[in-house]
């Protein structure tokens, strides 16, 4: 399975990668993007199976990226890993086609709970 990790923080992309392994999701191919524009280009070049995306990023934020991915009808699972924790944010994400919203800070256990249905 190909996983694209999208976050403007290199440190956070590394944390997500490490936590994926801790949560039992090792053995998958991962790629990284630092913003929505870069992520969209990578999705168009080689569509991943799942996108793990931050909400707030420069150039194109996560909800804009999700909209463009759904508009282009890419068959990719999409979830947010974000510090945005309001009910409105979560509702907006789900309404726009996100599979889940995982709030920062997260643990291996909370990541496993969020991703297990997506990987099943």
N, CA, C and O of each residue as an XYZ file, in Angstrom:
480
protein
N       0.842     -1.180      0.000
C       0.000      0.000      0.000
C       0.886      1.242      0.000
O       1.884      1.309      0.717
N       0.502      2.227     -0.819
C       1.248      3.489     -0.901
C       0.543      4.546     -0.055
O      -0.660      4.769     -0.188
N       1.320      5.194      0.820
C       0.794      6.211      1.719
C       1.510      7.527      1.434
O       2.740      7.580      1.426
N       0.742      8.588      1.200
C       1.305      9.922      1.019
C       1.042     10.735      2.278
O      -0.108     10.915      2.679
N       2.110     11.226      2.901
C       2.028     12.025      4.123
C       2.243     13.484      3.732
O       3.286     13.847      3.188
N       1.228     14.323      4.020
C       1.264     15.721      3.597
C       1.221     16.615      4.828
O       0.226     16.638      5.551
N       2.297     17.346      5.063
C       2.378     18.282      6.187
C       3.493     19.260      5.887
O       4.528     18.870      5.346
N       3.301     20.534      6.231
C       4.344     21.522      5.962
C       5.510     21.407      6.937
O       6.541     22.047      6.731
N       5.374     20.620      7.978
C       6.452     20.406      8.944
C       7.152     19.075      8.674
O       6.538     18.012      8.769
N       8.434     19.141      8.339
C       9.228     17.924      8.127
C       9.228     17.067      9.385
O       9.124     15.844      9.302
N       9.345     17.702     10.549
C       9.332     16.961     11.814
C       8.027     16.193     11.983
O       8.043     15.041     12.418
N       6.903     16.812     11.648
C       5.618     16.129     11.788
C       5.500     14.980     10.794
O       4.937     13.938     11.128
N       6.018     15.148      9.582
C       5.995     14.033      8.619
C       6.795     12.853      9.158
O       6.414     11.699      8.966
N       7.889     13.139      9.823
C       8.700     12.075     10.427
C       7.951     11.409     11.584
O       8.011     10.190     11.742
N       7.250     12.203     12.387
C       6.470     11.669     13.513
C       5.352     10.770     12.992
O       5.118      9.693     13.540
N       4.668     11.200     11.947
C       3.594     10.391     11.370
C       4.155      9.067     10.863
O       3.571      8.011     11.110
N       5.273      9.114     10.163
C       5.902      7.897      9.643
C       6.263      6.949     10.778
O       5.986      5.752     10.707
N       6.881      7.485     11.820
C       7.269      6.655     12.973
C       6.041      6.072     13.666
O       6.035      4.900     14.043
N       5.011      6.883     13.831
C       3.812      6.420     14.520
C       3.065      5.372     13.700
O       2.466      4.460     14.270
N       3.092      5.485     12.393
C       2.504      4.442     11.542
C       3.132      3.091     11.860
O       2.430      2.091     12.010
N       4.445      3.067     11.961
C       5.152      1.819     12.280
C       4.785      1.330     13.675
O       4.543      0.139     13.871
N       4.743      2.240     14.644
C       4.395      1.871     16.015
C       2.967      1.338     16.108
O       2.664      0.503     16.960
N       2.094      1.823     15.227
C       0.691      1.407     15.231
C       0.470      0.105     14.461
O      -0.657     -0.380     14.354
N       1.548     -0.449     13.932
C       1.445     -1.728     13.238
C       1.260     -1.624     11.741
O       0.939     -2.616     11.087
N       1.457     -0.437     11.184
C       1.287     -0.241      9.752
C       2.647     -0.116      9.066
O       2.877      0.818      8.298
N       3.531     -1.046      9.341
C       4.842     -1.027      8.695
C       4.765     -1.852      7.414
O       3.784     -2.556      7.176
N       5.791     -1.758      6.605
C       5.831     -2.518      5.366
C       5.119     -1.847      4.204
O       5.000     -2.430      3.127
N       4.646     -0.629      4.413
C       3.995      0.113      3.344
C       4.980      1.124      2.769
O       5.914      1.545      3.452
N       4.775      1.507      1.531
C       5.593      2.518      0.889
C       5.044      3.886      1.270
O       3.843      4.132      1.160
N       5.932      4.781      1.722
C       5.493      6.127      2.061
C       6.189      7.152      1.181
O       7.336      6.973      0.771
N       5.468      8.226      0.901
C       6.015      9.380      0.198
C       5.573     10.601      0.983
O       4.651     10.524      1.795
N       6.230     11.724      0.742
C       5.934     12.943      1.496
C       5.713     14.121      0.562
O       6.260     14.183     -0.539
N       4.893     15.054      1.037
C       4.695     16.330      0.359
C       4.591     17.403      1.436
O       4.062     17.149      2.519
N       5.095     18.603      1.143
C       5.138     19.662      2.145
C       3.968     20.645      2.051
O       3.848     21.543      2.885
N       3.103     20.481      1.041
C       1.904     21.322      0.929
C       0.938     20.672     -0.051
O       1.257     19.662     -0.678
N      -0.239     21.258     -0.175
C      -1.261     20.687     -1.032
C      -0.923     20.694     -2.508
O      -1.294     19.769     -3.231
N      -0.225     21.723     -2.971
C       0.154     21.805     -4.380
C       1.088     20.651     -4.732
O       0.888     19.964     -5.734
N       2.105     20.446     -3.905
C       3.053     19.353     -4.122
C       2.337     18.001     -4.019
O       2.603     17.092     -4.805
N       1.438     17.875     -3.057
C       0.699     16.626     -2.876
C      -0.161     16.314     -4.098
O      -0.186     15.174     -4.562
N      -0.865     17.313     -4.620
C      -1.719     17.097     -5.784
C      -0.904     16.620     -6.979
O      -1.338     15.740     -7.723
N       0.270     17.198     -7.158
C       1.155     16.779     -8.245
C       1.553     15.310     -8.059
O       1.538     14.536     -9.016
N       1.908     14.929     -6.834
C       2.303     13.541     -6.569
C       1.130     12.583     -6.762
O       1.306     11.473     -7.262
N      -0.064     13.014     -6.364
C      -1.254     12.178     -6.532
C      -1.551     11.967     -8.016
O      -1.928     10.868     -8.422
N      -1.384     13.007     -8.822
C      -1.636     12.892    -10.254
C      -0.589     12.035    -10.956
O      -0.903     11.347    -11.927
N       0.659     12.071    -10.470
C       1.738     11.287    -11.077
C       1.652      9.816    -10.718
O       1.855      8.956    -11.575
N       1.356      9.517     -9.467
C       1.346      8.130     -8.990
C       0.394      8.049     -7.794
O       0.815      8.174     -6.645
N      -0.877      7.840     -8.076
C      -1.915      7.900     -7.052
C      -1.622      6.929     -5.909
O      -1.472      5.727     -6.131
N      -1.542      7.458     -4.681
C      -1.339      6.579     -3.528
C      -2.658      5.900     -3.166
O      -3.708      6.229     -3.717
N      -2.592      4.958     -2.243
C      -3.801      4.307     -1.754
C      -4.473      5.154     -0.682
O      -5.697      5.156     -0.550
N      -3.656      5.874      0.081
C      -4.186      6.701      1.162
C      -3.339      7.968      1.309
O      -2.120      7.944      1.141
N      -4.013      9.067      1.624
C      -3.355     10.340      1.900
C      -3.621     10.685      3.360
O      -4.769     10.679      3.805
N      -2.558     10.985      4.105
C      -2.644     11.454      5.488
C      -2.217     12.915      5.453
O      -1.050     13.215      5.198
N      -3.151     13.826      5.707
C      -2.926     15.234      5.389
C      -3.181     16.164      6.565
O      -4.134     15.986      7.324
N      -2.313     17.154      6.702
C      -2.525     18.244      7.647
C      -3.619     19.157      7.087
O      -3.913     19.120      5.893
N      -4.207     19.959      7.940
C      -5.276     20.884      7.527
C      -4.685     22.225      7.103
O      -4.985     22.726      6.019
N      -3.842     22.804      7.963
C      -3.289     24.147      7.726
C      -1.902     24.058      7.110
O      -0.943     23.633      7.754
N      -1.817     24.470      5.840
C      -0.541     24.467      5.129
C      -0.517     25.647      4.167
O      -1.571     26.138      3.764
N       0.672     26.105      3.796
C       0.764     27.185      2.805
C       0.440     26.671      1.402
O       0.459     25.465      1.154
N       0.148     27.579      0.508
C      -0.105     27.356     -0.916
C      -1.443     26.695     -1.202
O      -2.209     27.207     -2.018
N      -1.752     25.574     -0.556
C      -3.050     24.926     -0.678
C      -3.268     24.135      0.599
O      -2.497     23.228      0.911
N      -4.320     24.475      1.344
C      -4.537     23.774      2.609
C      -5.169     22.394      2.370
O      -5.497     22.031      1.240
N      -5.327     21.658      3.435
C      -5.793     20.286      3.328
C      -7.199     20.137      2.776
O      -7.449     19.244      1.966
N      -8.119     20.987      3.194
C      -9.505     20.861      2.716
C      -9.595     21.233      1.232
O     -10.411     20.670      0.502
N      -8.763     22.175      0.786
C      -8.703     22.503     -0.643
C      -8.135     21.321     -1.427
O      -8.625     20.994     -2.508
N      -7.107     20.688     -0.882
C      -6.522     19.505     -1.533
C      -7.568     18.402     -1.640
O      -7.727     17.802     -2.703
N      -8.273     18.134     -0.564
C      -9.309     17.101     -0.587
C     -10.346     17.409     -1.678
O     -10.764     16.511     -2.410
N     -10.750     18.660     -1.781
C     -11.707     19.043     -2.815
C     -11.194     18.765     -4.215
O     -11.927     18.252     -5.060
N      -9.941     19.102     -4.461
C      -9.352     18.877     -5.787
C      -9.199     17.383     -6.081
O      -9.405     16.944     -7.213
N      -8.839     16.606     -5.060
C      -8.702     15.153     -5.225
C     -10.057     14.545     -5.583
O     -10.148     13.723     -6.495
N     -11.106     14.947     -4.868
C     -12.446     14.403     -5.140
C     -12.967     14.903     -6.486
O     -13.609     14.152     -7.221
N     -12.694     16.162     -6.810
C     -13.117     16.737     -8.086
C     -12.495     15.986     -9.260
O     -13.154     15.762    -10.275
N     -11.231     15.599     -9.126
C     -10.521     14.866    -10.173
C     -10.864     13.376    -10.157
O     -10.385     12.619    -11.001
N     -11.680     12.962     -9.214
C     -12.146     11.585     -9.068
C     -11.011     10.579     -8.898
O     -11.073      9.458     -9.402
N      -9.965     11.010     -8.171
C      -8.907     10.064     -7.826
C      -9.463      9.098     -6.789
O     -10.088      9.512     -5.813
N      -9.234      7.826     -7.006
C      -9.725      6.801     -6.089
C      -8.691      6.601     -4.994
O      -7.884      5.673     -5.043
N      -8.730      7.488     -4.004
C      -7.753      7.455     -2.916
C      -8.488      7.691     -1.599
O      -9.389      8.525     -1.520
N      -8.092      6.948     -0.572
C      -8.625      7.191      0.770
C      -7.913      8.428      1.307
O      -6.740      8.648      1.008
N      -8.612      9.234      2.095
C      -8.060     10.525      2.516
C      -8.442     10.779      3.966
O      -9.617     10.724      4.328
N      -7.438     11.059      4.792
C      -7.699     11.390      6.184
C      -6.855     12.567      6.626
O      -5.780     12.830      6.085
N      -7.369     13.265      7.621
C      -6.653     14.414      8.163
C      -5.969     14.043      9.468
O      -6.541     13.354     10.313
N      -4.735     14.511      9.618
C      -4.019     14.477     10.888
C      -3.719     15.936     11.192
O      -2.830     16.536     10.587
N      -4.470     16.507     12.139
C      -4.476     17.958     12.283
C      -4.675     18.395     13.725
O      -5.184     17.640     14.553
N      -4.271     19.608     14.009
C      -4.534     20.195     15.324
C      -5.922     20.821     15.377
O      -6.376     21.229     16.446
N      -6.602     20.902     14.230
C      -7.969     21.422     14.183
C      -8.890     20.378     14.800
O      -9.012     19.269     14.280
N      -9.536     20.727     15.902
C     -10.299     19.706     16.627
C     -11.771     20.038     16.818
O     -12.472     19.313     17.524
N     -12.254     21.106     16.212
C     -13.652     21.488     16.419
C     -14.585     20.512     15.703
O     -14.209     19.866     14.726
N     -15.795     20.426     16.212
C     -16.819     19.582     15.590
C     -17.108     20.065     14.172
O     -17.370     19.255     13.283
N     -17.062     21.386     13.953
C     -17.320     21.950     12.629
C     -16.251     21.514     11.626
O     -16.561     21.184     10.481
N     -14.996     21.518     12.064
C     -13.899     21.096     11.195
C     -14.063     19.638     10.810
O     -13.939     19.274      9.641
N     -14.344     18.806     11.808
C     -14.520     17.375     11.529
C     -15.696     17.147     10.593
O     -15.609     16.332      9.675
N     -16.791     17.856     10.817
C     -17.968     17.711      9.958
C     -17.647     18.146      8.526
O     -18.043     17.476      7.573
N     -16.940     19.254      8.372
C     -16.558     19.747      7.049
C     -15.690     18.721      6.325
O     -15.871     18.476      5.132
N     -14.755     18.131      7.044
C     -13.877     17.116      6.453
C     -14.689     15.922      5.945
O     -14.511     15.484      4.808
N     -15.570     15.404      6.783
C     -16.368     14.233      6.415
C     -17.328     14.568      5.267
O     -17.499     13.772      4.344
N     -17.948     15.744      5.331
C     -18.861     16.173      4.258
C     -18.155     16.251      2.910
O     -18.769     16.026      1.867
N     -16.861     16.572      2.936
C     -16.090     16.705      1.700
C     -15.404     15.412      1.281
O     -14.642     15.404      0.314
N     -15.662     14.325      1.992
C     -15.165     13.027      1.549
C     -13.977     12.472      2.307
O     -13.369     11.499      1.861
N     -13.627     13.063      3.446
C     -12.528     12.502      4.249
C     -13.006     11.219      4.924
O     -14.173     11.093      5.293
N     -12.098     10.285      5.075
C     -12.410      9.012      5.731
C     -12.315      9.117      7.244
O     -12.999      8.390      7.964
N     -11.462     10.027      7.730
C     -11.303     10.196      9.176
C     -10.593     11.504      9.463
O      -9.990     12.112      8.579
N     -10.677     11.926     10.721
C      -9.913     13.067     11.222
C      -9.250     12.607     12.510
O      -9.930     12.228     13.464
N      -7.932     12.641     12.538
C      -7.144     12.289     13.715
C      -6.532     13.581     14.250
O      -5.813     14.281     13.537
N      -6.824     13.887     15.509
C      -6.389     15.149     16.088
C      -5.009     15.026     16.726
O      -4.716     14.058     17.428
N      -4.168     16.025     16.467
C      -2.856     16.131     17.117
C      -3.057     16.678     18.526
O      -3.946     17.508     18.715
N      -2.302     16.270     19.496
C      -1.315     15.200     19.421
C      -2.008     13.842     19.387
O      -3.092     13.674     19.946
N      -1.379     12.885     18.734
C      -1.951     11.556     18.596
C      -0.970     10.525     19.132
O       0.209     10.814     19.337
N      -1.471      9.333     19.352
C      -0.649      8.225     19.838
C      -0.714      7.097     18.807
O      -1.506      7.147     17.866
N       0.109      6.106     18.994
C       0.050      4.929     18.123
C      -1.327      4.277     18.233
O      -1.876      3.814     17.234
N      -1.882      4.240     19.436
C      -3.205      3.638     19.635
C      -4.295      4.421     18.913
O      -5.142      3.827     18.245
N      -4.284      5.755     19.040
C      -5.327      6.544     18.376
C      -5.171      6.473     16.857
O      -6.166      6.501     16.132
N      -3.930      6.382     16.369
C      -3.711      6.242     14.929
C      -4.230      4.885     14.453
O      -4.862      4.786     13.402
N      -3.959      3.857     15.228
C      -4.434      2.525     14.858
C      -5.961      2.497     14.780
O      -6.523      1.931     13.842
N      -6.633      3.105     15.759
C      -8.094      3.158     15.756
C      -8.636      3.902     14.539
O      -9.637      3.490     13.953
N      -7.980      4.992     14.161
C      -8.434      5.791     13.021
C      -8.183      5.083     11.692
O      -9.011      5.149     10.784
N      -7.040      4.408     11.579
C      -6.642      3.841     10.297
C      -7.099      2.405     10.044
O      -7.223      1.993      8.891
N      -7.346      1.655     11.088
C      -7.712      0.251     10.903
C      -8.892      0.066      9.943
O      -8.815     -0.783      9.055
N      -9.983      0.831     10.093
C     -11.092      0.665      9.136
C     -10.702      1.028      7.705
O     -11.230      0.450      6.755
N      -9.792      1.971      7.545
C      -9.366      2.412      6.229
C      -8.489      1.345      5.563
O      -8.582      1.128      4.355
N      -7.646      0.688      6.347
C      -6.752     -0.322      5.816
C      -7.449     -1.667      5.617
O      -6.921     -2.537      4.924
N      -8.626     -1.848      6.215
C      -9.330     -3.138      6.136
C      -9.887     -3.398      4.748
O     -10.505     -4.437      4.516
